[in-house]
């Protein structure tokens, strides 16, 4: 459901206050807002959020030894082939691609799990919830995508709430990279890679509507350059 996006300036002020509390570098005054006053926001359909979470989980399982045939069989049996990106498919079927980058998706899954209401927090100071694996498809037991959806009964969060956290992670992404450049310590155990992955998940999950927004991007087209 599309709703009015919250006041972007008030949200940005809260994000900067949080960076200040964490002792992180603050973005410049001209750092872009994620959305403009008057824009609207919604989340991707629940089924799409669940499908992306499940696909990333299978890719991660391949990183840790799931056989290619088993991974392909699960994707095919769950009717998710059309939603797998070409780089993901090449990795699933042949192990081709940047193994390390796929491992990092663990934190993107965590962000999507938060959006779906499966986890209680997405605290930048905290690592992925230990219970997260229990909330994902049970691949060794061959739990199907449909069975998993029935088990978790996802209750996605309010779109405005997710947008507000997206703004925070947008600022955190800049701040963590700047801290690394300066040789400053992170405030917690989570590093810049994890922050970037969480932002990736939130950027993909949130759809912003307004005169300056492009149509929703595919997973591989999410722009994390700013």
MIROBA-878301 format. One line per 5 residues: their letters; for each residue x, y, z of N, C-alpha, C. Coordinates in Angstrom, 2 decimals. Example, Ala and Ser with C-alpha at 12.3 -4.5 7.8 and 13.67 -1.06 7.14 Angstrom:
BEGIN
AS> 13.19/-5.69/7.80/12.30/-4.50/7.80/13.20/-3.30/7.80 | 12.85/-2.25/7.08/13.67/-1.06/7.14/12.90/0.03/7.87
This chain:
BEGIN
XXXXX> 0.84/-1.18/0.00/0.00/0.00/0.00/0.88/1.25/0.00 | 0.59/2.19/-0.91/1.35/3.42/-1.00/0.86/4.43/0.04 | 1.81/5.03/0.76/1.47/6.04/1.77/2.37/7.25/1.57 | 2.01/8.35/2.19/2.86/9.54/2.15/4.16/9.26/2.89 | 5.27/9.60/2.27/6.56/9.43/2.93/6.70/10.46/4.05
XXXXX> 7.36/10.09/5.13/7.54/11.06/6.22/8.41/12.24/5.78 | 8.39/13.29/6.56/9.17/14.49/6.27/10.65/14.11/6.15 | 11.25/14.22/4.96/12.63/13.74/4.79/13.64/14.53/5.62 | 13.36/15.80/5.88/14.31/16.60/6.65/14.30/16.19/8.13 | 13.11/15.92/8.65/13.02/15.46/10.03/13.68/14.09/10.19
XXXXX> 13.45/13.22/9.20/14.08/11.89/9.24/15.59/12.01/9.16 | 16.09/12.89/8.30/17.54/13.07/8.17/18.13/13.63/9.46 | 17.42/14.55/10.09/17.90/15.09/11.35/18.04/13.98/12.40 | 17.05/13.08/12.44/17.12/11.95/13.37/18.27/11.02/13.02 | 18.50/10.79/11.72/19.61/9.93/11.29/20.95/10.52/11.70
XXXXX> 21.11/11.81/11.50/22.37/12.48/11.86/22.56/12.46/13.38 | 21.48/12.64/14.12/21.58/12.56/15.58/22.07/11.18/16.02 | 21.61/10.13/15.30/22.04/8.78/15.64/23.53/8.59/15.31 | 23.98/9.12/14.19/25.41/9.04/13.86/26.22/9.75/14.94 | 25.73/10.89/15.37/26.43/11.65/16.40/26.50/10.83/17.70
XXXXX> 25.40/10.18/18.04/25.37/9.35/19.25/26.37/8.21/19.16 | 26.54/7.65/17.97/27.45/6.54/17.77/28.91/6.98/17.61 | 29.13/8.29/17.57/30.48/8.79/17.42/31.06/8.62/16.03 | 30.19/8.61/15.02/30.62/8.42/13.64/30.75/9.75/12.92 | 31.54/9.81/11.85/31.61/11.04/11.04/30.23/11.41/10.52
XXXXX> 29.98/12.70/10.40/28.69/13.18/9.92/28.78/13.54/8.45 | 27.77/13.19/7.67/27.80/13.51/6.24/27.75/15.01/6.02 | 28.22/15.49/4.87/28.18/16.92/4.59/26.75/17.43/4.52 | 26.59/18.74/4.70/25.25/19.34/4.71/24.51/19.10/3.40 | 25.26/18.99/2.30/24.62/18.80/0.99/24.39/17.33/0.65
XXXXX> 24.63/16.43/1.60/24.41/15.01/1.34/22.95/14.80/0.95 | 22.69/14.15/-0.19/21.32/14.11/-0.72/20.31/13.44/0.21 | 19.09/13.93/0.16/17.99/13.24/0.83/17.61/12.02/0.01 | 17.07/11.00/0.66/16.64/9.79/-0.05/15.36/10.04/-0.83 | 14.51/10.92/-0.30/13.29/11.29/-0.99/13.00/12.76/-0.70
XXXXX> 12.03/13.32/-1.42/11.69/14.73/-1.30/10.33/14.90/-0.62 | 10.07/16.09/-0.05/8.74/16.34/0.53/7.64/16.10/-0.51 | 6.59/15.43/-0.09/5.49/15.14/-1.00/5.59/13.81/-1.71 | 6.74/13.13/-1.61/6.87/11.82/-2.24/6.04/10.78/-1.48 | 5.81/9.67/-2.15/5.09/8.55/-1.55/6.01/7.34/-1.45
XXXXX> 5.65/6.41/-0.58/6.48/5.25/-0.35/5.61/4.01/-0.19 | 6.13/2.89/-0.64/5.50/1.59/-0.42/6.59/0.54/-0.40 | 6.24/-0.64/0.05/7.16/-1.77/0.01/6.85/-2.64/-1.20 | 7.82/-3.36/-1.65/7.54/-4.35/-2.69/6.54/-5.37/-2.15 | 5.79/-6.01/-3.03/4.81/-7.00/-2.57/5.47/-8.05/-1.68
XXXXX> 4.72/-8.53/-0.71/5.26/-9.49/0.25/5.86/-10.71/-0.44 | 5.19/-11.22/-1.47/5.71/-12.38/-2.18/7.08/-12.12/-2.80 | 7.30/-10.90/-3.31/8.60/-10.56/-3.88/9.67/-10.47/-2.80 | 9.31/-9.89/-1.66/10.25/-9.81/-0.54/10.64/-11.20/-0.06 | 9.65/-12.08/0.05/9.92/-13.45/0.49/10.77/-14.19/-0.53
XXXXX> 10.46/-14.01/-1.82/11.21/-14.71/-2.87/12.67/-14.28/-2.88 | 12.92/-12.98/-2.77/14.30/-12.48/-2.76/15.06/-13.00/-1.55 | 14.39/-13.05/-0.41/15.02/-13.59/0.80/15.39/-15.05/0.62 | 14.47/-15.83/0.06/14.71/-17.26/-0.13/15.83/-17.50/-1.14 | 15.85/-16.73/-2.22/16.89/-16.91/-3.24/18.27/-16.59/-2.66
XXXXX> 18.37/-15.49/-1.92/19.65/-15.15/-1.30/20.08/-16.24/-0.31 | 19.11/-16.83/0.36/19.42/-17.92/1.31/19.99/-19.13/0.58 | 19.46/-19.45/-0.58/19.98/-20.57/-1.37/21.39/-20.25/-1.86 | 21.59/-19.02/-2.33/22.93/-18.61/-2.78/23.93/-18.72/-1.63 | 23.52/-18.29/-0.46/24.40/-18.39/0.71/24.68/-19.85/1.06
XXXXX> 23.65/-20.69/0.93/23.84/-22.12/1.20/24.85/-22.73/0.22 | 24.83/-22.27/-1.03/25.82/-22.75/-2.00/27.24/-22.36/-1.57 | 27.36/-21.18/-0.97/28.67/-20.73/-0.48/29.23/-21.68/0.57 | 28.32/-22.32/1.31/28.75/-23.16/2.43/28.53/-24.65/2.16 | 28.53/-25.01/0.88/28.60/-26.43/0.55/27.34/-27.10/0.01
XXXXX> 26.23/-26.38/-0.13/25.05/-27.01/-0.71/25.37/-27.41/-2.15 | 25.14/-28.66/-2.54/25.44/-29.10/-3.90/24.63/-28.31/-4.94 | 25.24/-28.08/-6.09/24.57/-27.32/-7.15/23.26/-27.97/-7.56 | 23.26/-29.29/-7.68/22.04/-29.99/-8.11/20.90/-29.78/-7.11 | 21.22/-29.83/-5.81/20.20/-29.64/-4.78/19.67/-28.21/-4.81
XXXXX> 20.57/-27.24/-5.00/20.16/-25.84/-5.05/19.27/-25.58/-6.27 | 19.68/-26.11/-7.43/18.86/-25.93/-8.64/17.50/-26.58/-8.48 | 17.49/-27.78/-7.90/16.23/-28.50/-7.71/15.28/-27.70/-6.81 | 15.82/-27.09/-5.76/14.97/-26.33/-4.84/14.40/-25.10/-5.53 | 15.24/-24.40/-6.28/14.78/-23.21/-7.01/13.71/-23.59/-8.03
XXXXX> 13.95/-24.65/-8.77/12.98/-25.09/-9.78/11.68/-25.54/-9.13 | 11.79/-26.35/-8.07/10.59/-26.84/-7.39/9.78/-25.76/-6.74 | 10.43/-24.66/-6.38/9.74/-23.54/-5.74/9.27/-22.49/-6.75 | 9.53/-22.75/-8.04/9.08/-21.86/-9.13/9.63/-20.45/-8.97 | 10.92/-20.36/-8.66/11.56/-19.07/-8.45/12.61/-18.74/-9.52
XXXXX> 12.71/-19.59/-10.53/13.77/-19.42/-11.53/13.76/-18.03/-12.15 | 12.58/-17.51/-12.47/12.49/-16.22/-13.15/12.94/-15.05/-12.28 | 13.07/-15.28/-10.97/13.45/-14.20/-10.06/14.92/-14.27/-9.65 | 15.62/-15.28/-10.13/17.05/-15.42/-9.86/17.81/-14.56/-10.88 | 18.75/-13.74/-10.42/19.50/-12.89/-11.33/20.55/-13.73/-12.08
XXXXX> 21.00/-13.28/-13.25/22.02/-14.04/-13.99/23.28/-14.33/-13.17 | 23.85/-13.35/-12.42/25.03/-13.70/-11.61/24.73/-14.76/-10.55 | 23.54/-14.69/-9.96/23.16/-15.69/-8.96/23.03/-17.06/-9.60 | 22.43/-17.12/-10.78/22.23/-18.41/-11.45/23.57/-19.03/-11.83 | 24.49/-18.20/-12.32/25.81/-18.72/-12.67/26.52/-19.27/-11.44
XXXXX> 26.33/-18.63/-10.30/26.96/-19.12/-9.08/26.28/-20.40/-8.60 | 24.96/-20.44/-8.68/24.22/-21.61/-8.21/24.59/-22.85/-9.01 | 24.63/-22.71/-10.34/24.82/-23.90/-11.17/26.30/-24.28/-11.35 | 27.20/-23.28/-11.25/28.59/-23.61/-11.52/29.61/-23.01/-10.58 | 29.16/-22.33/-9.54/30.09/-21.73/-8.59/30.89/-20.58/-9.17
XXXXX> 30.42/-19.99/-10.29/31.15/-18.89/-10.91/30.73/-17.56/-10.29 | 31.72/-16.68/-10.08/31.43/-15.38/-9.50/32.26/-15.14/-8.25 | 32.00/-14.00/-7.63/32.74/-13.59/-6.44/32.14/-14.24/-5.20 | 32.74/-15.34/-4.77/32.25/-16.09/-3.62/32.10/-15.20/-2.39 | 33.08/-14.33/-2.15/33.06/-13.48/-0.96/31.86/-12.53/-0.98
XXXXX> 31.55/-11.97/-2.15/30.43/-11.03/-2.23/29.11/-11.73/-1.94 | 28.99/-12.98/-2.35/27.76/-13.73/-2.06/27.64/-14.05/-0.57 | 28.77/-14.34/0.07/28.76/-14.60/1.52/28.26/-13.37/2.28 | 28.65/-12.20/1.81/28.25/-10.96/2.49/26.74/-10.74/2.47 | 26.04/-11.41/1.56/24.58/-11.24/1.48/23.87/-11.68/2.76
XXXXX> 24.60/-12.31/3.67/24.01/-12.71/4.95/23.32/-11.52/5.63 | 23.94/-10.34/5.54/23.37/-9.17/6.17/22.24/-8.57/5.34 | 22.25/-8.75/4.03/21.12/-8.32/3.21/19.89/-9.15/3.56 | 20.09/-10.45/3.78/18.99/-11.33/4.20/18.43/-10.86/5.54 | 19.31/-10.47/6.44/18.88/-9.99/7.75/18.00/-8.75/7.61
XXXXX> 18.40/-7.83/6.72/17.60/-6.62/6.49/16.23/-6.97/5.92 | 16.20/-7.88/4.96/14.91/-8.28/4.37/14.05/-9.00/5.41 | 14.69/-9.78/6.27/13.95/-10.44/7.34/13.31/-9.43/8.27 | 14.03/-8.34/8.55/13.46/-7.28/9.39/12.26/-6.62/8.69 | 12.41/-6.35/7.41/11.30/-5.75/6.65/10.06/-6.65/6.71
XXXXX> 10.27/-7.95/6.62/9.17/-8.91/6.64/8.60/-9.13/8.04 | 9.22/-8.53/9.04/8.74/-8.70/10.41/9.21/-9.97/11.08 | 10.24/-10.61/10.52/10.73/-11.88/11.08/11.69/-11.65/12.24 | 12.36/-10.50/12.26/13.31/-10.19/13.32/12.90/-8.89/14.00 | 13.32/-8.75/15.25/12.88/-7.60/16.04/13.68/-6.34/15.79
XXXXX> 14.90/-6.48/15.34/15.73/-5.28/15.22/16.63/-5.37/13.99 | 17.14/-4.20/13.61/18.20/-4.11/12.61/19.21/-3.09/13.14 | 19.64/-3.35/14.36/20.53/-2.46/15.09/21.92/-2.47/14.44 | 22.43/-1.29/14.03/23.75/-1.27/13.38/24.89/-1.72/14.29 | 24.65/-1.77/15.60/25.69/-2.22/16.52/25.67/-3.73/16.74
XXXXX> 24.62/-4.38/16.25/24.44/-5.80/16.53/24.63/-6.64/15.28 | 25.26/-7.82/15.41/25.37/-8.73/14.27/24.04/-9.39/13.96 | 24.03/-10.19/12.92/22.81/-10.90/12.52/22.28/-11.74/13.68 | 20.99/-11.68/13.90/20.33/-12.43/14.97/20.61/-13.92/14.81 | 21.02/-14.57/15.89/21.33/-16.00/15.84/20.14/-16.84/15.41
XXXXX> 18.93/-16.33/15.64/17.72/-17.08/15.30/17.36/-16.95/13.83 | 18.09/-16.13/13.09/17.70/-15.86/11.71/17.64/-17.12/10.87 | 18.59/-18.02/11.04/18.62/-19.23/10.23/17.37/-20.08/10.44 | 16.86/-20.09/11.66/15.64/-20.86/11.95/14.43/-20.28/11.23 | 14.50/-19.00/10.87/13.37/-18.33/10.24/13.43/-18.37/8.72
XXXXX> 14.46/-19.01/8.18/14.61/-19.12/6.73/14.22/-20.52/6.27 | 14.02/-20.72/4.97/13.65/-22.06/4.49/14.61/-23.13/4.97 | 14.07/-24.25/5.45/14.89/-25.36/5.92/15.29/-26.20/4.71 | 16.41/-25.83/4.11/16.84/-26.48/2.87/17.22/-27.95/3.08 | 17.93/-28.31/4.16/18.25/-29.73/4.35/17.00/-30.61/4.46
XXXXX> 15.91/-30.04/4.99/14.66/-30.81/5.12/13.79/-30.67/3.88 | 14.30/-29.97/2.85/13.58/-29.78/1.59/12.24/-29.06/1.81 | 12.23/-28.13/2.76/11.03/-27.31/2.94/10.87/-26.42/1.71 | 9.72/-26.47/1.07/9.51/-25.70/-0.15/9.27/-24.23/0.18 | 9.33/-23.42/-0.86/9.04/-21.99/-0.70/7.63/-21.78/-0.16
XXXXX> 6.66/-22.52/-0.71/5.28/-22.39/-0.26/5.13/-22.82/1.20 | 5.79/-23.90/1.58/5.72/-24.37/2.97/6.36/-23.36/3.92 | 7.47/-22.78/3.48/8.13/-21.77/4.30/7.24/-20.56/4.51 | 6.62/-20.10/3.44/5.73/-18.93/3.55/4.59/-19.22/4.54 | 4.06/-20.41/4.50/2.98/-20.77/5.41/3.47/-20.85/6.85
XXXXX> 4.73/-21.22/7.04/5.27/-21.35/8.38/5.55/-19.99/9.02 | 6.10/-19.07/8.26/6.54/-17.81/8.88/5.42/-16.79/9.02 | 4.43/-16.85/8.12/3.32/-15.89/8.16/3.86/-14.46/8.31 | 4.58/-14.02/7.30/5.24/-12.72/7.34/4.24/-11.59/7.55 | 4.66/-10.59/8.32/3.86/-9.40/8.57/4.75/-8.19/8.32
XXXXX> 4.87/-7.77/7.05/5.79/-6.68/6.72/5.53/-5.42/7.53 | 6.60/-4.70/7.80/6.51/-3.48/8.58/5.88/-2.35/7.77 | 5.55/-1.29/8.46/4.99/-0.11/7.81/6.03/0.50/6.88 | 5.59/0.88/5.68/6.52/1.40/4.67/7.25/2.64/5.15 | 6.58/3.52/5.87/7.23/4.74/6.37/8.32/4.40/7.38
XXXXX> 8.09/3.38/8.20/9.10/2.94/9.18/10.33/2.40/8.46 | 10.11/1.61/7.41/11.23/1.05/6.65/12.00/2.17/5.94 | 11.27/3.14/5.40/11.94/4.27/4.73/12.82/5.03/5.70 | 12.34/5.23/6.93/13.13/5.95/7.92/14.42/5.21/8.23 | 14.34/3.88/8.34/15.56/3.11/8.61/16.47/3.09/7.39
XXXXX> 15.88/3.12/6.20/16.69/3.23/4.99/17.52/4.51/5.03 | 16.92/5.62/5.43/17.67/6.87/5.50/18.83/6.74/6.49 | 18.57/6.10/7.62/19.65/5.91/8.60/20.77/5.09/8.00 | 20.45/3.99/7.34/21.50/3.14/6.76/22.19/3.81/5.58 | 21.47/4.67/4.89/22.07/5.47/3.82/23.18/6.35/4.41
XXXXX> 22.88/6.98/5.54/23.88/7.80/6.23/24.97/6.95/6.88 | 24.59/5.83/7.46/25.56/4.93/8.08/26.57/4.42/7.06 | 26.10/4.10/5.86/26.97/3.58/4.82/28.08/4.60/4.54 | 27.71/5.86/4.38/28.70/6.91/4.16/29.62/7.03/5.37 | 29.04/7.05/6.57/29.81/7.28/7.79/30.81/6.16/8.05
XXXXX> 30.43/4.91/7.83/31.34/3.79/8.07/32.51/3.81/7.07 | 32.21/4.12/5.82/33.29/4.20/4.83/34.23/5.37/5.14 | 33.65/6.48/5.60/34.49/7.62/5.97/35.34/7.28/7.19 | 34.76/6.58/8.15/35.52/6.17/9.34/36.69/5.27/8.94 | 36.45/4.35/7.99/37.54/3.49/7.52/38.63/4.32/6.84
XXXXX> 38.20/5.30/6.05/39.18/6.15/5.36/40.05/6.91/6.36 | 39.44/7.33/7.45/40.15/8.09/8.46/40.90/7.20/9.46 | 40.68/5.89/9.38/41.29/4.98/10.33/40.65/5.02/11.70 | 39.40/5.48/11.75/38.68/5.57/13.02/37.99/4.24/13.32 | 37.80/3.89/14.57/37.15/2.62/14.91/35.66/2.65/14.65
XXXXX> 35.08/1.48/14.44/33.63/1.35/14.35/33.05/1.33/15.76 | 31.80/1.76/15.90/31.20/1.77/17.24/30.78/0.40/17.76 | 30.74/-0.61/16.88/30.32/-1.94/17.30/31.04/-3.00/16.51 | 30.51/-4.22/16.52/31.18/-5.35/15.85/30.83/-5.42/14.36 | 29.82/-4.69/13.93/29.38/-4.71/12.53/30.30/-3.81/11.71
XXXXX> 30.76/-4.31/10.55/31.68/-3.52/9.74/30.97/-2.85/8.57 | 31.74/-2.11/7.77/31.17/-1.34/6.67/30.52/-2.24/5.62 | 31.08/-3.43/5.39/30.49/-4.35/4.41/29.08/-4.76/4.83 | 28.91/-5.07/6.11/27.59/-5.48/6.61/26.60/-4.33/6.53 | 27.06/-3.13/6.87/26.18/-1.95/6.77/25.73/-1.76/5.32
XXXXX> 26.66/-1.89/4.39/26.31/-1.75/2.98/25.32/-2.80/2.50 | 25.48/-4.03/2.97/24.56/-5.09/2.59/23.16/-4.84/3.15 | 23.09/-4.36/4.38/21.78/-4.05/4.97/21.11/-2.92/4.20 | 21.92/-1.91/3.84/21.36/-0.83/3.03/20.85/-1.38/1.69 | 21.59/-2.29/1.08/21.19/-2.87/-0.20/19.78/-3.49/-0.07
XXXXX> 19.60/-4.30/0.97/18.29/-4.92/1.18/17.19/-3.90/1.35 | 17.45/-2.86/2.13/16.43/-1.83/2.37/16.16/-1.02/1.10 | 17.22/-0.67/0.37/17.05/0.09/-0.88/16.15/-0.67/-1.86 | 16.36/-1.99/-1.94/15.57/-2.79/-2.87/14.13/-2.94/-2.39 | 13.93/-3.07/-1.09/12.60/-3.33/-0.54/11.68/-2.13/-0.64
XXXXX> 12.25/-0.92/-0.57/11.46/0.31/-0.53/11.25/0.85/-1.95 | 10.02/1.18/-2.27/9.70/1.82/-3.55/9.24/3.24/-3.25 | 9.95/4.21/-3.80/9.61/5.61/-3.62/8.98/6.15/-4.89 | 7.91/6.91/-4.72/7.19/7.47/-5.85/7.26/9.00/-5.79 | 7.68/9.60/-6.87/7.77/11.04/-6.92/8.43/11.46/-8.23
XXXXX> 8.48/12.77/-8.50/8.99/13.25/-9.80/10.46/12.94/-10.05 | 11.24/12.66/-9.00/12.67/12.45/-9.19/13.09/10.99/-9.03 | 12.11/10.08/-8.98/12.44/8.67/-8.76/12.25/7.86/-10.03 | 13.21/6.99/-10.30/13.12/6.06/-11.42/12.22/4.88/-11.03 | 11.78/4.08/-12.00/11.04/2.86/-11.65/11.89/1.96/-10.75
XXXXX> 11.27/1.10/-9.96/12.01/0.22/-9.05/13.11/-0.56/-9.78 | 14.28/-0.60/-9.19/15.43/-1.27/-9.81/15.43/-2.75/-9.48 | 16.04/-3.53/-10.36/16.26/-4.94/-10.08/17.31/-5.09/-8.99 | 17.42/-6.28/-8.44/18.36/-6.52/-7.33/19.78/-6.11/-7.70 | 20.23/-6.48/-8.87/21.61/-6.18/-9.27/21.79/-4.72/-9.69
XXXXX> 20.68/-3.99/-9.88/20.76/-2.61/-10.35/20.64/-1.59/-9.22 | 20.50/-2.04/-7.99/20.41/-1.11/-6.86/21.68/-0.28/-6.80 | 21.52/1.05/-6.75/22.66/1.96/-6.78/23.12/2.29/-5.36 | 24.31/1.84/-5.01/24.88/2.11/-3.69/26.08/3.05/-3.80 | 26.16/3.79/-4.89/27.34/4.61/-5.14/27.36/5.90/-4.33
X> 26.20/6.34/-3.79/26.19/7.57/-3.01/25.72/7.29/-1.59
